[in-house]
Amino acid sequence: MSPSINLKVDNVLVDLESESVLEDFVQQQRQIPLPRHVTDDGHITYLSKSDFGPLRDYFILPEIADLDLAQSGEGFTRIHPVQPHRYRAPEVILGTGWSYSADIWNVGVLMWNMIEGKDLFTNLKDEQGHYNVHSHLAQMIALLGPPPIALLKRERSFREFIRKDLIPPDLRIAETVTLSQGEEKQQFLDFVSKILQ
């Protein structure tokens, strides 16, 4: 039985791709040290740092570190929400049943966010700070086009979820890639576009 994995950046460990990452960190600490707490007995606790900026080399092997929320993707169709909001696959959002395809989507969005150093889908909260499913779906459509027909057939109340007034007319997926150019950019777009279907 294979698991359906709930991937997010917090669950992926990435080795330092270059010694320059540590050298830059040391320089930063000399200029602006991280906050620290000194106990009465002299023990020092430093604030941890997990953001070392965008990747400097893409030839690294990430490792999945936390599988405690993994679920079996076999057997009956699952419809309950899974995945952090920003990584949710369309079938998870629409409640049409999910399995391994949600993991593939999750990997695509996760790769995008790690390589670009920013979220592919932004402004996913309403004025009250709650997750806005309409905005998320609208951005998916703007970036990737309309959902597959098979997904629409599974979702009877699809029209209730899509608000065309929220679909940004000027949002293009190619414009979201900023760290690569030319053929490398096109290869990345081709690869991720196949994953995010």
MDAnalysis code that builds the backbone (N, CA, C; Angstrom):
import MDAnalysis as mda
import numpy as np

u = mda.Universe.empty(591, n_residues=197, atom_resindex=np.repeat(np.arange(197), 3), trajectory=True)
u.add_TopologyAttr("name", ["N", "CA", "C"] * 197)
u.add_TopologyAttr("resid", np.arange(1, 198))
u.add_TopologyAttr("resname", ["MET", "SER", "PRO", "SER", "ILE", "ASN", "LEU", "LYS", "VAL", "ASP", "ASN", "VAL", "LEU", "VAL", "ASP", "LEU", "GLU", "SER", "GLU", "SER", "VAL", "LEU", "GLU", "ASP", "PHE", "VAL", "GLN", "GLN", "GLN", "ARG", "GLN", "ILE", "PRO", "LEU", "PRO", "ARG", "HIS", "VAL", "THR", "ASP", "ASP", "GLY", "HIS", "ILE", "THR", "TYR", "LEU", "SER", "LYS", "SER", "ASP", "PHE", "GLY", "PRO", "LEU", "ARG", "ASP", "TYR", "PHE", "ILE", "LEU", "PRO", "GLU", "ILE", "ALA", "ASP", "LEU", "ASP", "LEU", "ALA", "GLN", "SER", "GLY", "GLU", "GLY", "PHE", "THR", "ARG", "ILE", "HIS", "PRO", "VAL", "GLN", "PRO", "HIS", "ARG", "TYR", "ARG", "ALA", "PRO", "GLU", "VAL", "ILE", "LEU", "GLY", "THR", "GLY", "TRP", "SER", "TYR", "SER", "ALA", "ASP", "ILE", "TRP", "ASN", "VAL", "GLY", "VAL", "LEU", "MET", "TRP", "ASN", "MET", "ILE", "GLU", "GLY", "LYS", "ASP", "LEU", "PHE", "THR", "ASN", "LEU", "LYS", "ASP", "GLU", "GLN", "GLY", "HIS", "TYR", "ASN", "VAL", "HIS", "SER", "HIS", "LEU", "ALA", "GLN", "MET", "ILE", "ALA", "LEU", "LEU", "GLY", "PRO", "PRO", "PRO", "ILE", "ALA", "LEU", "LEU", "LYS", "ARG", "GLU", "ARG", "SER", "PHE", "ARG", "GLU", "PHE", "ILE", "ARG", "LYS", "ASP", "LEU", "ILE", "PRO", "PRO", "ASP", "LEU", "ARG", "ILE", "ALA", "GLU", "THR", "VAL", "THR", "LEU", "SER", "GLN", "GLY", "GLU", "GLU", "LYS", "GLN", "GLN", "PHE", "LEU", "ASP", "PHE", "VAL", "SER", "LYS", "ILE", "LEU", "GLN"])
u.atoms.positions = np.array([
    [0.841, -1.167, 0.000],
    [0.000, 0.000, 0.000],
    [0.894, 1.240, 0.000],
    [0.720, 2.079, -0.985],
    [1.535, 3.290, -1.099],
    [0.810, 4.462, -0.459],
    [1.546, 5.365, 0.183],
    [0.896, 6.500, 0.829],
    [0.604, 7.620, -0.141],
    [-0.415, 8.412, 0.197],
    [-0.631, 9.690, -0.449],
    [0.003, 10.703, 0.495],
    [0.973, 11.445, 0.023],
    [1.814, 12.270, 0.884],
    [1.335, 13.708, 0.873],
    [1.311, 14.320, 2.037],
    [0.934, 15.714, 2.185],
    [2.217, 16.541, 2.193],
    [2.689, 16.933, 1.016],
    [3.962, 17.639, 0.907],
    [3.798, 19.142, 1.095],
    [4.771, 19.726, 1.746],
    [4.872, 21.175, 1.877],
    [6.337, 21.500, 2.138],
    [6.715, 22.750, 1.965],
    [8.110, 23.154, 2.095],
    [8.677, 22.750, 3.453],
    [7.860, 22.843, 4.502],
    [8.331, 22.493, 5.846],
    [8.768, 21.037, 5.963],
    [8.281, 20.162, 5.065],
    [8.581, 18.731, 5.130],
    [9.683, 18.305, 4.172],
    [10.346, 19.255, 3.545],
    [11.401, 18.928, 2.588],
    [12.727, 19.479, 3.107],
    [13.693, 18.599, 3.266],
    [15.028, 19.012, 3.679],
    [15.897, 19.147, 2.435],
    [16.636, 20.220, 2.372],
    [17.518, 20.459, 1.234],
    [18.915, 20.691, 1.779],
    [19.866, 19.938, 1.276],
    [21.250, 20.109, 1.676],
    [21.742, 21.471, 1.190],
    [22.682, 22.045, 1.881],
    [23.266, 23.296, 1.405],
    [23.983, 23.017, 0.090],
    [23.574, 23.716, -0.937],
    [24.086, 23.440, -2.276],
    [25.457, 24.029, -2.538],
    [25.903, 24.900, -1.652],
    [27.185, 25.551, -1.863],
    [27.712, 26.040, -0.515],
    [29.024, 25.973, -0.344],
    [29.615, 26.499, 0.892],
    [29.392, 27.998, 1.025],
    [29.137, 28.659, -0.091],
    [28.917, 30.101, -0.054],
    [27.678, 30.459, 0.767],
    [26.725, 29.536, 0.884],
    [25.532, 29.785, 1.695],
    [25.947, 30.009, 3.150],
    [26.816, 29.139, 3.659],
    [27.294, 29.283, 5.037],
    [28.191, 30.503, 5.194],
    [29.035, 30.759, 4.208],
    [29.904, 31.925, 4.279],
    [29.082, 33.213, 4.341],
    [28.028, 33.285, 3.525],
    [27.152, 34.463, 3.553],
    [26.427, 34.579, 4.888],
    [25.999, 33.439, 5.439],
    [25.321, 33.436, 6.733],
    [26.241, 33.974, 7.833],
    [27.494, 33.546, 7.827],
    [28.462, 34.023, 8.827],
    [28.647, 35.532, 8.692],
    [28.763, 36.013, 7.460],
    [28.909, 37.455, 7.241],
    [27.683, 38.220, 7.755],
    [26.500, 37.679, 7.493],
    [25.278, 38.326, 7.962],
    [25.239, 38.369, 9.490],
    [25.706, 37.293, 10.132],
    [25.695, 37.236, 11.594],
    [26.659, 38.249, 12.199],
    [27.737, 38.522, 11.496],
    [28.676, 39.537, 11.981],
    [28.050, 40.926, 11.928],
    [27.250, 41.161, 10.891],
    [26.628, 42.479, 10.720],
    [25.356, 42.621, 11.556],
    [24.469, 41.619, 11.462],
    [23.191, 41.653, 12.186],
    [22.952, 40.275, 12.793],
    [23.399, 40.069, 14.037],
    [23.235, 38.752, 14.667],
    [21.762, 38.400, 14.895],
    [21.466, 37.101, 14.823],
    [20.128, 36.627, 15.144],
    [19.836, 36.892, 16.617],
    [18.574, 37.114, 16.950],
    [18.226, 37.298, 18.366],
    [18.598, 36.057, 19.178],
    [18.907, 36.276, 20.443],
    [19.277, 35.164, 21.309],
    [18.747, 35.430, 22.710],
    [18.679, 34.352, 23.479],
    [18.224, 34.437, 24.866],
    [19.294, 33.800, 25.748],
    [19.712, 34.513, 26.780],
    [20.707, 33.991, 27.713],
    [20.000, 33.717, 29.040],
    [20.092, 32.465, 29.499],
    [19.473, 32.109, 30.777],
    [20.361, 32.568, 31.930],
    [19.830, 32.466, 33.146],
    [20.570, 32.885, 34.340],
    [21.872, 32.115, 34.520],
    [21.880, 30.851, 34.047],
    [23.094, 30.043, 34.201],
    [24.055, 30.206, 33.017],
    [23.766, 31.148, 32.109],
    [24.676, 31.436, 31.013],
    [24.433, 30.655, 29.733],
    [23.410, 29.803, 29.708],
    [23.096, 29.036, 28.499],
    [22.490, 29.967, 27.447],
    [23.001, 29.898, 26.211],
    [22.533, 30.772, 25.138],
    [21.685, 29.965, 24.161],
    [20.488, 30.479, 23.870],
    [19.615, 29.881, 22.861],
    [19.433, 30.903, 21.752],
    [19.772, 30.513, 20.526],
    [19.649, 31.402, 19.371],
    [18.356, 31.117, 18.624],
    [17.786, 32.151, 18.041],
    [16.637, 31.977, 17.169],
    [17.104, 31.174, 15.958],
    [16.353, 30.155, 15.585],
    [16.772, 29.337, 14.445],
    [16.478, 30.071, 13.139],
    [17.198, 29.685, 12.114],
    [17.035, 30.289, 10.788],
    [16.827, 29.166, 9.785],
    [15.760, 29.264, 9.012],
    [15.507, 28.236, 8.014],
    [15.457, 28.794, 6.600],
    [15.499, 30.099, 6.457],
    [15.437, 30.700, 5.130],
    [16.814, 31.246, 4.764],
    [17.468, 30.590, 3.836],
    [18.788, 31.007, 3.382],
    [18.734, 31.576, 1.966],
    [17.540, 32.035, 1.561],
    [17.384, 32.654, 0.255],
    [17.113, 31.646, -0.835],
    [17.026, 32.118, -2.070],
    [16.742, 31.220, -3.196],
    [17.885, 30.240, -3.426],
    [17.549, 29.128, -4.061],
    [18.568, 28.122, -4.371],
    [19.634, 28.712, -5.280],
    [20.865, 28.317, -5.054],
    [21.989, 28.797, -5.877],
    [22.415, 27.754, -6.884],
    [21.951, 26.553, -6.694],
    [22.291, 25.452, -7.599],
    [21.121, 24.488, -7.568],
    [20.654, 24.046, -8.717],
    [19.486, 23.174, -8.784],
    [19.848, 21.699, -8.779],
    [21.118, 21.377, -8.695],
    [21.544, 19.980, -8.727],
    [21.748, 19.460, -7.306],
    [20.633, 19.425, -6.569],
    [20.646, 18.917, -5.203],
    [19.510, 17.921, -5.065],
    [19.605, 17.050, -4.093],
    [18.568, 16.044, -3.874],
    [17.802, 16.358, -2.597],
    [16.570, 16.842, -2.722],
    [15.776, 17.089, -1.528],
    [15.317, 15.774, -0.905],
    [15.021, 15.796, 0.384],
    [14.530, 14.617, 1.086],
    [13.239, 14.960, 1.798],
    [12.264, 14.058, 1.723],
    [11.013, 14.234, 2.444],
    [11.267, 13.846, 3.888],
    [10.907, 14.730, 4.813],
    [11.306, 14.541, 6.199],
    [10.179, 14.139, 7.137],
    [8.938, 14.378, 6.787],
    [7.852, 14.174, 7.745],
    [6.677, 13.510, 7.047],
    [6.444, 12.247, 7.367],
    [5.356, 11.511, 6.729],
    [4.233, 11.191, 7.712],
    [4.159, 11.901, 8.826],
    [3.158, 11.552, 9.832],
    [1.726, 11.787, 9.375],
    [1.496, 12.603, 8.359],
    [0.151, 12.828, 7.844],
    [-0.134, 12.052, 6.564],
    [0.803, 11.188, 6.159],
    [0.599, 10.400, 4.943],
    [-0.612, 9.492, 5.116],
    [-1.369, 9.333, 4.018],
    [-2.562, 8.496, 4.030],
    [-2.524, 7.582, 2.827],
    [-3.167, 6.452, 2.955],
    [-3.239, 5.538, 1.833],
    [-4.069, 6.169, 0.735],
    [-3.597, 6.066, -0.472],
    [-4.345, 6.583, -1.612],
    [-5.135, 5.494, -2.307],
    [-5.072, 4.293, -1.799],
    [-5.767, 3.163, -2.412],
    [-7.109, 2.937, -1.743],
    [-7.947, 2.178, -2.424],
    [-9.244, 1.855, -1.847],
    [-10.279, 2.878, -2.241],
    [-11.108, 3.276, -1.282],
    [-12.205, 4.200, -1.571],
    [-11.694, 5.591, -1.908],
    [-12.533, 6.336, -2.606],
    [-12.182, 7.695, -2.998],
    [-12.264, 8.619, -1.793],
    [-11.244, 9.407, -1.607],
    [-11.206, 10.355, -0.495],
    [-11.692, 11.718, -0.984],
    [-12.483, 12.369, -0.154],
    [-12.982, 13.690, -0.539],
    [-12.693, 14.749, 0.517],
    [-12.167, 14.355, 1.674],
    [-11.905, 15.355, 2.710],
    [-10.705, 16.226, 2.307],
    [-10.678, 17.469, 2.814],
    [-9.565, 18.364, 2.469],
    [-8.230, 17.804, 2.957],
    [-7.242, 17.928, 2.129],
    [-5.887, 17.504, 2.443],
    [-4.965, 18.541, 1.818],
    [-3.767, 18.631, 2.244],
    [-2.761, 19.565, 1.733],
    [-2.970, 20.970, 2.308],
    [-1.881, 21.675, 2.569],
    [-2.011, 23.086, 2.948],
    [-2.693, 23.852, 1.816],
    [-3.403, 24.895, 2.134],
    [-4.190, 25.628, 1.141],
    [-3.428, 25.942, -0.132],
    [-2.227, 26.494, 0.008],
    [-1.513, 26.969, -1.190],
    [-1.053, 25.838, -2.101],
    [-1.059, 24.583, -1.607],
    [-0.645, 23.435, -2.415],
    [-1.817, 22.579, -2.881],
    [-3.026, 22.945, -2.555],
    [-4.182, 22.106, -2.854],
    [-4.399, 21.942, -4.346],
    [-4.647, 20.695, -4.718],
    [-4.963, 20.352, -6.105],
    [-6.424, 20.706, -6.379],
    [-6.772, 20.951, -7.647],
    [-8.162, 21.305, -7.961],
    [-9.170, 20.268, -7.471],
    [-8.850, 18.986, -7.602],
    [-9.804, 17.953, -7.168],
    [-10.001, 17.954, -5.656],
    [-8.991, 18.415, -4.917],
    [-9.131, 18.535, -3.460],
    [-10.025, 19.735, -3.144],
    [-9.789, 20.844, -3.812],
    [-10.593, 22.052, -3.583],
    [-12.059, 21.799, -3.910],
    [-12.305, 21.135, -5.033],
    [-13.671, 20.920, -5.493],
    [-14.360, 19.731, -4.822],
    [-13.598, 18.938, -4.068],
    [-14.194, 17.797, -3.374],
    [-14.668, 16.705, -4.305],
    [-13.956, 16.519, -5.410],
    [-14.372, 15.517, -6.394],
    [-13.704, 14.172, -6.176],
    [-12.955, 14.038, -5.120],
    [-12.225, 12.799, -4.856],
    [-10.787, 12.946, -5.303],
    [-9.868, 12.510, -4.462],
    [-8.457, 12.658, -4.785],
    [-7.711, 11.374, -4.490],
    [-6.580, 11.251, -5.142],
    [-5.670, 10.129, -4.920],
    [-4.277, 10.626, -5.250],
    [-3.505, 9.823, -5.964],
    [-2.115, 10.163, -6.246],
    [-1.954, 11.396, -7.121],
    [-2.959, 11.719, -7.921],
    [-2.863, 12.908, -8.773],
    [-2.704, 14.173, -7.923],
    [-3.286, 14.175, -6.736],
    [-3.126, 15.331, -5.838],
    [-1.676, 15.458, -5.390],
    [-0.986, 14.335, -5.198],
    [0.429, 14.367, -4.829],
    [1.282, 14.913, -5.968],
    [0.944, 14.526, -7.191],
    [1.701, 15.006, -8.351],
    [1.536, 16.520, -8.471],
    [0.318, 16.993, -8.318],
    [0.054, 18.440, -8.315],
    [0.876, 19.105, -7.211],
    [0.819, 18.514, -6.028],
    [1.516, 19.042, -4.857],
    [3.016, 19.190, -5.124],
    [3.620, 18.176, -5.754],
    [5.046, 18.218, -6.082],
    [5.329, 19.348, -7.077],
    [4.453, 19.520, -8.064],
    [4.642, 20.589, -9.044],
    [4.639, 21.967, -8.413],
    [3.651, 22.234, -7.548],
    [3.575, 23.540, -6.885],
    [4.745, 23.714, -5.922],
    [5.089, 22.655, -5.210],
    [6.212, 22.707, -4.273],
    [7.518, 23.013, -5.004],
    [7.759, 22.333, -6.141],
    [8.969, 22.602, -6.936],
    [8.999, 24.061, -7.376],
    [7.871, 24.530, -7.861],
    [7.779, 25.915, -8.325],
    [8.163, 26.868, -7.202],
    [7.541, 26.664, -6.046],
    [7.789, 27.563, -4.922],
    [9.239, 27.505, -4.454],
    [9.840, 26.317, -4.467],
    [11.231, 26.191, -4.028],
    [12.188, 26.833, -5.029],
    [11.957, 26.609, -6.303],
    [12.877, 27.127, -7.320],
    [12.733, 28.637, -7.482],
    [11.498, 29.115, -7.477],
    [11.274, 30.552, -7.646],
    [11.432, 31.321, -6.343],
    [11.362, 30.641, -5.210],
    [11.487, 31.320, -3.925],
    [10.266, 32.138, -3.562],
    [9.130, 31.823, -4.173],
    [7.865, 32.510, -3.883],
    [6.719, 31.573, -4.246],
    [5.528, 31.890, -3.770],
    [4.360, 31.055, -4.050],
    [3.858, 31.267, -5.468],
    [3.473, 30.173, -6.131],
    [2.862, 30.266, -7.449],
    [1.486, 30.925, -7.333],
    [0.716, 30.524, -6.336],
    [-0.614, 31.090, -6.111],
    [-0.534, 32.049, -4.927],
    [-0.969, 33.283, -5.126],
    [-0.836, 34.319, -4.105],
    [-2.201, 34.891, -3.749],
    [-2.236, 35.663, -2.685],
    [-3.473, 36.338, -2.252],
    [-4.637, 35.363, -2.131],
    [-4.410, 34.292, -1.365],
    [-5.431, 33.256, -1.217],
    [-6.333, 33.482, -0.010],
    [-6.255, 34.644, 0.609],
    [-7.090, 34.929, 1.778],
    [-8.013, 36.103, 1.490],
    [-9.197, 36.053, 2.089],
    [-10.135, 37.160, 1.944],
    [-9.814, 38.266, 2.947],
    [-10.673, 39.265, 3.023],
    [-10.432, 40.414, 3.900],
    [-10.342, 40.015, 5.373],
    [-11.008, 38.925, 5.752],
    [-10.985, 38.461, 7.142],
    [-9.815, 37.516, 7.425],
    [-8.999, 37.227, 6.413],
    [-7.850, 36.349, 6.593],
    [-8.162, 34.871, 6.420],
    [-9.342, 34.542, 5.882],
    [-9.728, 33.154, 5.664],
    [-9.372, 32.718, 4.237],
    [-9.084, 31.449, 4.093],
    [-8.769, 30.885, 2.780],
    [-9.915, 31.164, 1.819],
    [-9.588, 31.653, 0.620],
    [-10.586, 32.015, -0.383],
    [-10.482, 31.052, -1.563],
    [-11.333, 30.043, -1.563],
    [-11.319, 29.018, -2.603],
    [-11.589, 29.626, -3.983],
    [-12.440, 30.640, -4.039],
    [-12.761, 31.270, -5.326],
    [-11.529, 31.924, -5.942],
    [-10.772, 32.642, -5.131],
    [-9.555, 33.294, -5.610],
    [-8.528, 32.254, -6.064],
    [-8.400, 31.166, -5.311],
    [-7.433, 30.127, -5.658],
    [-7.780, 29.495, -7.008],
    [-9.031, 29.116, -7.179],
    [-9.449, 28.520, -8.452],
    [-9.309, 29.506, -9.608],
    [-9.619, 30.773, -9.357],
    [-9.494, 31.792, -10.406],
    [-8.041, 31.927, -10.860],
    [-7.094, 31.883, -9.920],
    [-5.681, 31.973, -10.290],
    [-5.243, 30.731, -11.063],
    [-5.746, 29.563, -10.655],
    [-5.414, 28.334, -11.393],
    [-5.856, 28.446, -12.842],
    [-7.074, 28.945, -13.059],
    [-7.603, 29.078, -14.417],
    [-6.805, 30.116, -15.198],
    [-6.472, 31.229, -14.564],
    [-5.701, 32.276, -15.252],
    [-4.333, 31.757, -15.677],
    [-3.681, 30.975, -14.810],
    [-2.328, 30.495, -15.099],
    [-2.302, 29.262, -15.992],
    [-3.267, 28.348, -15.799],
    [-3.180, 27.042, -16.439],
    [-4.309, 26.744, -17.415],
    [-5.269, 27.636, -17.519],
    [-6.398, 27.400, -18.403],
    [-7.515, 26.676, -17.677],
    [-8.599, 26.400, -18.398],
    [-9.756, 25.765, -17.774],
    [-9.425, 24.362, -17.266],
    [-10.158, 23.912, -16.247],
    [-9.923, 22.565, -15.706],
    [-10.256, 21.494, -16.740],
    [-9.675, 20.304, -16.595],
    [-9.983, 19.206, -17.515],
    [-11.478, 18.849, -17.467],
    [-12.021, 18.447, -18.609],
    [-13.434, 18.081, -18.722],
    [-13.796, 16.977, -17.737],
    [-12.904, 15.997, -17.555],
    [-13.194, 14.883, -16.641],
    [-13.424, 15.405, -15.220],
    [-12.669, 16.400, -14.813],
    [-12.853, 16.970, -13.484],
    [-14.180, 17.714, -13.403],
    [-14.515, 18.443, -14.455],
    [-15.782, 19.180, -14.473],
    [-16.971, 18.232, -14.400],
    [-16.875, 17.082, -15.058],
    [-17.972, 16.106, -15.025],
    [-18.160, 15.532, -13.629],
    [-17.071, 15.405, -12.880],
    [-17.172, 14.881, -11.505],
    [-17.727, 15.924, -10.553],
    [-17.586, 17.180, -10.882],
    [-18.027, 18.258, -9.999],
    [-19.338, 18.833, -10.504],
    [-20.440, 18.453, -9.873],
    [-21.765, 18.895, -10.308],
    [-22.004, 20.375, -10.044],
    [-21.479, 20.861, -8.947],
    [-21.750, 22.251, -8.571],
    [-20.578, 23.165, -8.903],
    [-19.856, 22.856, -9.956],
    [-18.655, 23.600, -10.327],
    [-18.939, 25.081, -10.515],
    [-20.066, 25.401, -11.118],
    [-20.368, 26.810, -11.400],
    [-20.422, 27.653, -10.129],
    [-20.725, 27.021, -8.999],
    [-20.766, 27.752, -7.739],
    [-19.364, 28.142, -7.274],
    [-18.366, 27.374, -7.672],
    [-17.009, 27.612, -7.201],
    [-16.260, 28.634, -8.053],
    [-16.543, 28.685, -9.330],
    [-15.798, 29.571, -10.218],
    [-16.492, 30.925, -10.306],
    [-15.738, 31.944, -9.933],
    [-16.224, 33.311, -10.070],
    [-15.367, 33.984, -11.123],
    [-15.932, 34.131, -12.301],
    [-15.172, 34.677, -13.427],
    [-14.676, 36.094, -13.158],
    [-15.351, 36.813, -12.290],
    [-14.917, 38.176, -11.981],
    [-13.602, 38.198, -11.212],
    [-13.205, 37.049, -10.654],
    [-11.946, 36.979, -9.909],
    [-10.764, 36.500, -10.757],
    [-11.018, 36.017, -11.970],
    [-9.936, 35.504, -12.813],
    [-9.146, 36.687, -13.367],
    [-7.873, 36.823, -12.952],
    [-7.063, 37.951, -13.435],
    [-6.793, 37.817, -14.936],
    [-7.191, 38.777, -15.745],
    [-7.025, 38.663, -17.193],
    [-5.573, 38.764, -17.653],
    [-4.717, 39.368, -16.851],
    [-3.336, 39.609, -17.272],
    [-2.324, 38.680, -16.602],
    [-2.781, 37.636, -15.928],
    [-1.890, 36.716, -15.238],
    [-1.486, 35.590, -16.185],
    [-0.178, 35.433, -16.424],
    [0.350, 34.401, -17.322],
    [1.425, 33.619, -16.599],
    [1.402, 32.311, -16.772],
    [2.322, 31.451, -16.033],
    [3.783, 31.750, -16.397],
    [4.058, 32.055, -17.645],
    [5.436, 32.329, -18.062],
    [6.011, 33.545, -17.340],
    [5.155, 34.496, -16.984],
    [5.618, 35.705, -16.309],
    [5.963, 35.462, -14.840],
    [5.538, 34.309, -14.304],
    [5.844, 34.022, -12.902],
    [7.232, 33.423, -12.720],
    [7.842, 32.979, -13.815],
    [9.201, 32.428, -13.743],
    [10.174, 33.582, -13.917],
    [10.969, 33.836, -12.875],
    [11.869, 34.980, -12.923],
    [13.340, 34.603, -12.782],
    [13.623, 33.392, -12.313],
    [15.017, 33.027, -12.033],
    [15.708, 32.270, -13.158],
    [14.998, 31.985, -14.228],
    [15.650, 31.351, -15.376],
    [15.134, 32.013, -16.645],
    [15.893, 31.862, -17.728],
    [15.566, 32.514, -18.984],
    [15.735, 31.537, -20.143],
    [15.258, 31.918, -21.303],
    [15.488, 31.180, -22.533],
    [15.011, 29.743, -22.505],
    [15.870, 28.858, -23.021],
    [15.512, 27.444, -23.136],
    [15.287, 26.803, -21.771],
    [16.097, 27.166, -20.783],
    [15.926, 26.617, -19.434],
    [14.551, 26.982, -18.864],
    [14.132, 28.217, -19.077],
    [12.819, 28.669, -18.613],
    [11.719, 27.883, -19.313],
    [11.838, 27.711, -20.626],
    [10.810, 26.996, -21.382],
    [10.737, 25.528, -20.975],
    [11.880, 24.896, -20.728],
    [11.886, 23.498, -20.288],
    [11.210, 23.361, -18.934],
    [11.487, 24.286, -18.028],
    [10.857, 24.259, -16.713],
    [9.349, 24.449, -16.848],
    [8.922, 25.417, -17.653],
    [7.496, 25.654, -17.866],
    [6.813, 24.433, -18.472],
    [7.443, 23.802, -19.453],
    [6.872, 22.606, -20.073],
    [6.711, 21.485, -19.060],
    [7.747, 21.264, -18.248],
    [7.723, 20.201, -17.256],
    [6.644, 20.432, -16.204],
    [6.640, 21.622, -15.602],
    [5.693, 21.900, -14.530],
    [4.271, 21.993, -15.066],
    [4.090, 22.481, -16.280],
    [2.745, 22.556, -16.846],
    [2.142, 21.171, -17.033],
    [2.965, 20.187, -17.300],
    [2.453, 18.810, -17.417],
    [2.050, 18.258, -16.064],
    [2.771, 18.658, -15.021],
    [2.445, 18.197, -13.671],
    [1.167, 18.879, -13.179],
    [1.024, 20.152, -13.460],
    [-0.115, 20.929, -12.948],
    [-1.289, 20.886, -13.930],
    [-1.791, 19.685, -14.149],
    [-2.945, 19.530, -15.060],
    [-4.185, 19.219, -14.264],
])
